[in-house]
Amino acid sequence: MGTDYTELRKNTGFSISKTKLKTAPASGQDLRTLSTPARPMLDASEVVVPEGYKVEVVMAGLSFPTDIAFADDGTVFVSEGGSSWPTRPYMPARVIVHHRSGETEAIVMNVQAGPRGIAWRDGELYMALKGGYHMQIAKYNLANGELKILIDQLPSGGWHEPGGPIFGPDGMMYFGNGSVSQQGVTLPAGFTVDLAKHPNAHDVPGQDVTLTGNNVRSRDPRLPYPYMIETGAFKPFGTPAKKGEVVKGELFCNSAVWRSRPDGTDVELLAWGIRNPFGMAMNDAGELYVADNDFEEKGERAVANDPDRIWHIQNASLPFGSVNTPAWYGFPDICGDGLPVNHESHLPSRGKAAELLLENPPEWAGPAVFLEQPHSCMCKMDFSRSDAFGHEGELFVAEWGTLAPLNSPRPEDLDHGFRVIRVNVEKGTAEPFMHNRKMGPASTYGTGGIERPVSCKFSPDGRSLYVLDFGVAKVTPGNMLAFAHTGVLWKVTRKEDNNG
């Protein structure tokens, strides 16, 4: 018998409420003697920013934070993603609300995996939630406590994250959804994340695609003895593909970016083939840019030297409702540089080399507007809109940092990321803006600087850049372990304007 996916797709919402949150002020000395052994100190003087800027700590003790948002009055929202990976301890999913008065609340929710992106609009908090067979876009009214599930049909249950939501000058809501698979085919590595809970999860294309029949052979982690099994693209684990087989494209796919009305109606698919569109930002002209992370050099479909990238989603500049054909940005067969995954420059030194999965794929929508070092892990980002802060029109990007040696055997990848960069999207160039004196996470050197920037957003007045630091995550060749209560919210201002 086949699986009844209708039942899997039902979602009746979740409970959500606000509660007071106890906080305490911390002096500089307090920050140098924290009670968290994984991150025992914070010291803003260890963080390098350009001359004329100042760094300070706004919040400490956060657990797995994912994004920042602001109300017009300066209220700060910080989402904590909760637990969805067994490599992390259990922590609740919530959004911390810090009012300008100093009062702090927590919006708590009983979801499987918490908010990955948040946005404030007209008194309501919009959230992108990972978890279950489908990601969700939800709206929470801060005044009356009403919760509405706006979108709940985007296939998830696997590796990558939701992107957005953000709102454009056109008033529309933009959001994304990463791939279920890590490398284009659901493989055993995914069972350490979500696939053990969601064994029927798989990628869904945004257009009709014809498969090459190149399946990936791997062990079956569901069995207690070594048994090999084949899996094809856009299939649940253990289901092979046939050469010439056509998989129908769907509006509700993944590795994709959409827009809709603010209430979630009239959903329009703009682009697909974006492996992990976690970071999304729109400039004042209504041009949409999306960060995307590279393939990994490990496992049964390994790809080497794939650069992180930022895509310009040109379909977003077309009138709402006019996009008939989504643009394709390459996943699962093309790297960020436009070369196929089986090109000699992408052959791995570890793992099994990748084969192409698509016959006669759609036209590639590249090139990228910016290519970054592999495994930098570009995350949330925002445009500077104020000359008071500087670099107006440039894109500031948080880089979480490498997972090498887990996802790359190359020594040169070990210090990639762990910083905030500013990107000139017109020229395709970038400069570092915020990093430690020694590249890499502060815990590596026993200092009090930044660990892993996951989001950066400008305050409503544009004078301050807030940088959200995920906290400590230790990586070995075999696993990754993140530590609760080690996340930090930093603020960067110009020295002559430190009250923004």
C-alpha positions in Angstrom: 0.0 0.0 0.0 1.1 3.5 -0.7 1.6 6.2 2.0 -1.3 8.5 2.6 0.4 11.9 2.2 -2.8 13.7 2.8 -2.7 12.6 6.5 0.9 13.6 6.7 0.2 17.1 5.5 -2.5 17.9 8.0 -1.6 20.5 10.6 -3.9 21.9 13.2 -1.5 24.6 14.5 0.1 24.7 17.9 -0.3 26.4 21.3 1.4 29.7 21.8 1.5 32.3 24.6 3.5 35.1 26.2 5.2 34.9 29.6 7.4 37.3 31.6 11.1 36.5 31.3 13.5 37.2 34.2 16.7 39.0 33.1 19.4 40.8 34.9 21.8 43.6 33.9 25.4 42.6 33.4 28.5 44.7 33.8 31.7 44.3 31.7 33.2 42.3 34.6 30.1 40.1 34.7 30.5 39.3 31.0 34.1 38.2 31.6 33.1 35.7 34.3 30.1 33.9 32.9 28.8 30.6 34.4 28.7 28.8 31.1 31.8 26.6 30.8 31.5 26.4 27.0 31.7 30.2 26.7 33.0 31.5 30.0 33.6 35.1 28.9 32.5 37.9 26.5 34.8 40.8 25.6 33.7 43.2 22.9 37.3 44.5 22.6 38.3 41.2 21.0 35.9 41.9 18.1 37.4 43.7 15.1 35.3 46.3 13.3 36.4 49.2 11.0 37.8 52.3 12.5 35.1 54.6 13.9 32.7 51.8 15.0 32.0 50.3 18.4 30.8 46.9 19.5 28.8 46.1 22.6 26.8 43.1 24.0 23.0 43.6 24.2 21.9 40.0 25.3 23.8 37.0 26.5 22.7 33.5 27.5 20.6 32.8 24.4 20.1 29.2 23.2 20.4 28.3 19.5 19.2 31.8 18.3 18.2 32.0 14.7 17.0 35.5 13.7 16.3 39.1 14.8 13.4 41.4 14.0 12.3 44.9 15.2 9.0 46.7 15.8 8.8 50.3 14.6 9.2 51.5 18.2 12.6 49.7 18.6 11.3 46.5 20.4 13.8 43.7 19.7 12.6 40.2 18.8 15.1 37.3 18.9 14.0 33.8 17.9 15.4 30.7 19.6 15.1 27.7 17.3 14.6 25.0 20.0 15.7 21.5 19.3 15.4 19.5 16.1 18.8 17.9 15.8 20.0 15.1 18.2 23.4 16.8 18.3 21.8 19.5 20.5 20.3 19.3 23.9 16.6 19.8 24.3 15.6 23.5 24.6 12.3 25.2 24.1 11.3 27.0 21.0 10.5 30.6 21.7 10.8 34.3 20.7 12.3 36.7 23.2 10.8 40.1 23.2 12.9 42.9 24.6 11.0 46.2 25.0 12.7 49.6 25.1 11.5 50.0 28.7 13.8 47.0 29.6 10.9 44.6 30.1 11.4 41.2 28.6 8.9 38.6 27.6 9.1 35.2 25.9 6.6 34.0 23.3 6.6 30.2 23.9 5.3 27.6 21.6 5.0 23.8 21.5 6.4 23.1 18.1 8.7 20.3 17.1 11.3 22.7 15.7 11.2 26.3 16.4 11.2 29.6 14.4 14.1 29.8 11.9 13.1 33.3 10.6 11.0 36.1 12.0 9.6 39.4 10.8 7.4 42.1 12.4 4.7 43.9 10.5 1.7 46.0 11.7 1.7 44.6 15.2 2.1 41.0 14.2 5.0 38.6 14.3 5.5 36.4 11.3 7.6 33.2 11.8 9.0 30.5 9.5 9.0 27.2 11.4 10.8 24.0 10.5 9.5 20.7 11.6 7.4 17.7 10.6 6.8 16.8 6.9 6.1 20.5 6.2 7.5 23.8 7.2 5.1 26.5 8.2 4.7 30.3 7.9 2.7 31.4 11.0 1.4 34.8 12.2 1.0 35.8 15.8 -0.9 38.9 16.9 1.0 40.4 19.8 -2.0 42.3 21.2 -4.7 39.6 21.3 -2.6 36.4 21.1 -4.3 35.1 18.0 -2.2 32.5 16.0 -2.8 31.9 12.3 -1.1 29.3 10.1 -0.6 31.0 6.8 1.4 28.4 4.9 1.7 24.7 5.8 2.3 22.8 2.5 6.0 23.2 1.8 7.8 19.8 1.9 10.3 19.5 4.8 11.3 16.9 7.2 15.0 16.8 6.2 18.2 18.7 6.2 17.8 22.4 5.4 16.0 25.4 6.7 13.2 27.8 5.8 14.2 31.2 4.6 12.4 34.5 5.4 9.7 35.6 5.8 10.5 39.2 4.7 8.3 41.9 3.2 9.1 43.9 0.1 8.3 47.5 -0.8 5.4 46.0 -2.8 3.9 44.8 0.5 4.2 41.1 -0.5 5.6 38.4 1.7 8.7 36.5 0.5 9.9 33.2 1.9 12.0 30.2 1.0 12.5 26.5 1.9 15.7 24.5 1.7 16.2 21.0 0.3 15.2 17.9 2.3 18.3 16.2 1.1 21.9 17.2 1.9 23.4 16.4 -1.5 20.4 15.9 -3.9 19.4 12.4 -2.7 18.2 11.4 0.7 21.1 9.5 2.3 22.0 8.0 5.7 23.5 11.2 7.0 20.0 12.6 7.0 19.0 10.1 9.6 21.0 12.0 12.2 18.9 15.0 11.6 15.2 14.5 10.7 14.8 11.5 8.4 14.5 9.0 11.2 11.4 10.8 12.3 10.2 11.5 8.7 11.3 8.5 6.6 9.0 9.5 3.7 10.5 13.0 3.3 12.1 13.8 -0.1 12.8 16.7 -2.4 10.1 18.0 -4.7 11.0 19.9 -7.9 9.5 23.2 -9.0 9.3 22.1 -12.6 8.9 18.8 -14.5 12.3 17.1 -14.6 13.5 13.9 -16.3 15.8 11.7 -14.3 19.0 10.1 -15.6 18.5 7.0 -13.5 21.8 7.6 -11.7 20.9 6.3 -8.2 23.1 6.5 -5.1 24.1 3.3 -3.4 24.4 3.5 0.4 24.0 1.5 3.6 20.5 1.3 5.1 20.7 2.6 8.7 17.2 1.2 9.4 18.6 -2.3 9.6 21.0 -3.8 12.2 23.3 -5.3 9.7 25.2 -3.9 6.6 22.6 -3.9 3.8 23.0 -1.8 0.7 20.2 0.1 -0.9 19.7 2.5 -3.8 18.0 5.9 -3.7 17.1 8.2 -6.6 16.6 12.0 -6.8 13.2 13.3 -5.6 12.5 10.0 -3.9 12.1 8.8 -0.3 15.1 7.0 1.1 15.5 3.5 -0.4 13.4 4.3 -3.6 15.4 4.1 -6.8 14.8 6.2 -9.9 14.5 5.0 -13.5 16.2 6.4 -16.5 13.8 8.7 -18.4 11.4 8.9 -15.5 9.6 12.2 -15.3 8.9 13.8 -11.9 6.2 16.5 -12.0 7.0 19.9 -10.7 4.8 21.4 -8.0 4.0 24.9 -6.7 4.7 23.6 -3.2 8.2 22.2 -3.8 11.4 22.8 -1.9 14.9 24.3 -2.5 12.8 27.3 -3.6 11.6 30.9 -3.0 8.1 32.2 -3.2 6.0 35.3 -2.6 2.4 35.7 -1.6 0.0 38.2 -0.1 0.7 38.8 3.6 -2.2 36.5 4.5 -0.5 33.6 2.7 -2.8 33.5 -0.3 -2.0 33.6 -4.0 1.4 31.9 -3.6 3.7 32.4 -6.5 6.8 30.3 -7.1 9.7 32.6 -8.2 12.7 30.2 -8.2 13.9 26.7 -7.3 17.1 24.8 -7.3 18.5 26.8 -4.4 20.0 24.3 -1.9 19.6 26.3 1.3 17.9 29.8 0.9 18.2 30.6 4.6 19.3 34.2 4.1 17.0 36.6 2.2 17.1 40.4 1.8 15.5 43.0 -0.4 16.8 46.4 -1.1 14.7 49.6 -1.5 14.3 49.0 -5.2 12.5 45.7 -4.5 15.4 43.5 -5.7 15.6 40.2 -3.9 18.9 38.5 -3.0 19.2 35.1 -1.5 22.2 33.4 0.2 22.9 29.7 -0.6 25.3 27.3 0.9 27.5 24.8 -0.9 27.5 21.1 -1.4 29.7 19.1 1.0 32.7 16.9 0.4 31.6 13.7 2.2 29.4 10.7 1.9 27.9 8.9 -1.1 27.5 11.9 -3.3 30.4 14.1 -2.4 31.3 17.5 -4.1 34.5 19.5 -3.5 35.3 23.2 -3.7 31.7 24.4 -4.2 31.6 28.1 -3.3 28.9 29.7 -1.2 26.9 32.2 -3.2 24.4 35.0 -3.3 21.7 34.8 -6.0 19.8 37.8 -7.5 16.2 36.5 -7.8 15.3 38.5 -10.9 11.7 37.1 -11.0 11.0 39.1 -7.9 11.2 42.3 -9.9 8.3 41.2 -12.1 4.8 42.2 -11.2 3.1 40.1 -8.6 1.2 37.2 -10.3 3.0 37.4 -13.6 5.7 34.7 -13.1 4.7 31.7 -15.2 7.9 29.8 -15.1 10.2 29.7 -12.0 14.0 30.3 -12.5 16.2 27.3 -11.8 19.5 27.9 -9.9 21.2 24.6 -10.3 20.4 22.2 -7.4 20.9 19.2 -7.4 23.4 19.2 -10.4 25.2 22.5 -10.7 27.6 24.2 -8.3 27.6 27.8 -7.4 30.3 28.6 -10.0 28.0 27.2 -12.8 30.0 24.0 -13.3 28.3 20.6 -13.0 28.9 18.6 -9.8 30.9 16.0 -11.8 33.3 18.6 -13.2 37.0 17.8 -12.5 37.3 20.8 -10.3 34.6 19.5 -8.0 35.8 15.9 -7.7 36.2 15.0 -4.0 39.2 13.7 -2.2 36.8 12.0 0.3 33.5 10.3 -0.4 32.0 9.0 -3.7 32.0 11.4 -6.6 28.6 12.8 -7.6 26.8 11.8 -10.8 24.3 14.0 -12.6 20.7 13.4 -11.7 18.8 15.4 -14.3 18.5 14.8 -18.1 18.0 18.0 -20.1 17.7 20.3 -17.0 16.1 23.7 -17.1 18.1 26.7 -18.2 20.5 27.8 -15.4 19.5 31.2 -13.9 23.1 32.1 -12.8 25.6 33.4 -12.5 25.6 34.4 -8.8 26.2 38.0 -7.9 28.8 37.0 -5.3 30.8 33.8 -4.7 32.3 33.2 -1.2 34.8 30.7 0.1 33.4 27.2 0.4 31.9 26.3 3.8 31.6 29.9 5.0 27.9 29.2 5.6 26.3 32.5 4.7 23.1 33.0 6.7 20.7 35.9 7.4 21.5 39.3 5.9 20.3 42.9 5.5 21.0 46.0 3.4 22.3 49.2 5.0 19.8 51.9 4.3 21.3 54.8 6.2 24.3 57.0 5.6 24.3 57.5 9.3 25.7 54.0 9.7 27.6 54.0 6.4 27.9 51.7 3.4 24.4 52.6 2.2 23.1 50.1 -0.4 25.6 47.3 0.6 24.5 43.9 1.8 25.7 42.8 5.3 25.9 39.0 5.6 26.3 36.9 8.7 28.6 33.9 8.2 28.0 31.0 10.6 31.3 29.4 9.7 32.6 26.1 8.5 31.6 22.6 9.6 35.0 21.3 8.6 36.4 18.8 9.3 32.9 17.2 9.4 31.9 18.4 5.9 35.3 19.0 4.3 38.7 17.3 4.7 40.6 20.4 3.5 42.7 22.3 6.1 42.1 25.6 4.2 38.4 25.4 5.0 38.8 25.3 8.8 38.7 29.1 9.3 36.1 30.0 6.6 33.3 32.2 7.9 32.9 33.2 11.6 32.4 36.8 10.6 30.1 39.5 9.0 31.0 40.7 5.6 29.6 43.6 3.5 28.9 42.8 -0.1 28.6 45.2 -3.1 26.0 43.3 -5.1 26.6 45.5 -8.2 30.4 44.7 -8.3 30.3 41.2 -6.8 32.9 42.1 -4.3 33.0 41.9 -0.5 35.0 43.2 2.5 35.1 41.8 6.0 33.3 44.0 8.5 33.2 42.1 11.8 35.4 39.3 13.0 37.8 38.2 15.7 41.5 39.2 15.9 42.3 35.6 14.9 39.9 34.1 12.3 37.6 31.5 13.7 35.4 31.1 16.7 36.6 32.8 19.9 36.3 29.5 21.9 39.1 28.1 19.7 41.5 30.6 21.2 40.0 31.1 24.7 39.0 34.7 24.0 35.7 36.6 24.4 34.9 37.5 20.8 32.3 36.2 18.4 31.5 32.5 17.8 29.1 31.9 14.9 27.1 34.9 13.4 23.7 33.6 12.2 21.8 36.8 11.5 22.4 40.5 11.2 19.7 43.2 10.9 19.7 47.0 11.0 17.6 48.8 13.6 14.5 50.7 12.2 16.4 54.0 12.2 19.3 52.4 10.3 21.9 53.6 12.8 22.7 50.3 14.4 23.7 46.9 13.1 22.6 44.0 15.4 24.5 40.8 15.0 23.1 37.6 16.3 25.7 35.1 17.4 24.5 31.4 17.5 27.0 30.5 20.2 29.4 27.6 20.6 29.3 24.6 18.2 32.1 22.1 18.5 32.9 20.1 15.3 34.8 16.9 14.9 35.4 14.7 11.8 32.4 12.7 12.9 29.8 15.0 14.6 28.8 18.4 15.7 27.6 19.4 19.2 26.1 22.8 19.9 25.8 24.3 23.4 22.8 26.0 25.0 23.0 29.4 26.8 26.0 30.5 24.7 24.3 32.7 22.1 24.8 36.5 22.1 23.2 39.5 20.5 25.9 42.2 19.7 25.3 45.8 18.5 27.6 47.8 16.2 27.3 51.6 16.0 29.4 54.5 15.0 31.3 55.9 17.9 29.7 59.3 17.6 26.3 57.8 17.6 26.1 55.0 20.2 22.5 55.4 21.2 20.9 54.2 17.9 
